[in-house]
Each structure stands twice: as C-alpha cells, then as structure tokens.
Amino acid sequence: MLPLQTEGFACAAVDITAIGTADITPEQWYAGVIDTLVGSFNIYTTFDLDTWWTDNALLSPVQHLSKFIETILLKRITEKIVISIDEIDSILSLSFNLDDFFAVIRDCYNRRADHPEYNRLTFALIGVSTPSDLIQDKRRTV
C-alpha cells in the first residue's frame, strides 16, 4: 500500500480475520467492513456509522455496503481508491452466504460504464483461494 499511497492513492486494508468469522451475523460482518473502511480513510469525524446504519435500517446488510461506497466513500474520498480485502479465504468459515459481497464488487466495476467516479475504485482480493472456492452459487457469475 505504501507505494500506492506515495503516488496519491487512498488505500484501505480490510482483514477479514480481524472482523471475525465465528458466531457473527451478516449485519455485524458488513458493519465491520464499513467500520474498517471508515477508520482506514479517517472519516470518523464526519461520519457516524451507528446513526447512518439506523437511518438506513430498511436496507439489507449488503445494500448498506453498496450505499456506503456510493454515497459516502466516493463522495468524501476524491483520490483514486484501492481497497485490499486480505485473508479472503477466511470467508469460507462464515455461517452465511457472501455471494452478494462479491456481487457488490462486480457491480462497482460494472458501474464504471455509466458512473465515472467508479473508475477511481479498485478492489484487491488477497488470500489462498480461487473464485470457485469463494462463490457458493456456481450458477452465479461474479
């Protein structure tokens, strides 16, 4: 990340093992991902996750992440953004399906065609697994 930061990129590292995988709900997991991003991009002083999550209570956990990226992250961080998801293979021990998480990442890529701000966003998945290991629904393209 240091070389990217010296080139002006805003970087965040989300360590899946730090969020937790045992006895965690989807709400806690997605809130943990968002909280890690808030801390990494140092927007705690201008963003209150508890209030924002409650204000968006009708959304599913994965929709929280998607909306956070669109309405908070891409609005407040003006540099190119790299989000590294480390220990991605740790999701295999979660008790809930994370296919939607990967669908959000793909959606961010697809949005580049119509929303130029998404061209500033890159995800890097780091770990010991293949896409076929991570996607539970093999009929789904992510």
N, C-alpha and C positions, 0 to 999 in steps of 0.2 A: 504494500500500500504506500510505503514511503516514496518510491519513485513516482507514483501517480500523483500523490499529494504535492510533490515538488513541481509537477507540471500543471498544477492548478485544479486537479480533480478533487471533489469532495468524496471521501471514502468512508464506508462503514463495514464492519465485520460483525456478522451475526453468527455466534457459535451456538449451534443447536443444542449441544450438551449443556450449555450454561442456562438455557431457557428451561430445560427439564424435559424428560420424556416419560417418567413414571408417575402414574396417577395424576395426570394433568388433563384438563378439559380443553376442547378446542378454543373456547373463549380465552382461557389463560395462556394458551400457546400463542395465539395470534396477538394478544395484548403484549406478550413478552417480546415478540418480534418487533412490534411497533415501538415498544418502550426502548428496546436496544437501539433502534434507528434514531429515536428522539435523543437519546444520550450521545450516540456517535456523532450526530450532526449538531449537537449542542443547541437544541431549540427548547430545552426545558423552560426557559424564562418566558417564552412566547407561546408555549403550547402546553395545555393541561390534558393529559391523556384520560384521566378519570372523568372529567367533565365532558370531553369530546366523545368518549365511548358511551356515556349515558345519554348524551344528546342524540346519538345515532343508534339507540337501543333496538330499533326495529330491524337493523341490518344483521345479516349473518356474520360470523367471525371473519370469513374470507372477504366479505364485502367491506368490512372495516379496513382491512389491509389495502384493498384496491382504492377505496375512497381516500385513505390516508396518503397514499402515493400521489393520487391525482390532485387533491385539494390542499394538502399541506406540504408534502415533500417537494414536489415540482414547483410549487409557488414560492416557497421560502428559500430553497437552495437554488441559486442561479447558475452555479458551475455545473460542469459535467459530473455525473454521479455514478459511482461504482459501488454496488452492494455485494459483498462477498458472503456467501452462505457457507460457513465452514462446518465440517462434520455432518454433511448432508445425509450420510448413511445412517445417522442416529434416528432419523425419522422412521426407520423400519421398526423401531420398538414402540412407537406410539400406538395407542389403542384406537385411534380414529383415522379415517382416510384423509390423506393430504393431496389427493389428485387435484383438488381445487387450488391449492397453493401453487402448484406448477402451472395450472391454467392461468392464474393471475400473472405469472412471469411471462407466459406466452402472450397473453393479452397486452401486456406492456410493450412487447416487441411489435405486435400487430398494429397497435395504435400509432406507431411511427408514421404510417402512411397518411393518416388524417390529422394527427396532432403532433406537430414538430417538436414540442417540448419533450416528448418521449424519446427523441433521438439522443437526449442528454443522459439517459438512464441505461445502465448496463448491470446485469446480474452475473456473478461468477459463482458457480456451484462447485464446492470443493469437498472431496471425500472419496471413499473407496466403494463405489457402486456404479452401475450403469443405469441409464434411463429406464430400462426394462425392470430393474430391481426396484425402482422408486415408484413407478406408476402401478397402482393396483388394478385399475380397469384397463386391460390390454387393448380394448376396442377404442380407447380414447387417445387422440393424438394431442400431445402436449409439446 
